[in-house]
Amino acid sequence: MDKKALAVIYQGVPGDILLSIAEKKTSKEAWNAVKTMSLGADKVKVAKA
């Protein structure tokens, strides 16, 4: 089940993020990495506004 979830995460992210999460072993690790990257992008958007 975890491998299916990891595959879905891989399919749903852009290539630059995919390269950084490719080394993650579980879907939870990969998802947390994606959330962390997105959080940084949101803070930049708020700071620019």
C-alpha positions, 0 to 999 in steps of 0.5 A: 500500500505504501508503494502505491501511495509513493507512486501517486506522490511521484506522479503528482509533483513537478520534476524539480521536487521529484528529484529531491523526494526520490531518495525517500523510502516511505510515502510519509517521508516523501509527503512531509518533504513536499509539505515542507517545500510548499510551506517555504514557497507560501512564506515567500509569496506572503513576504512578497505581498 
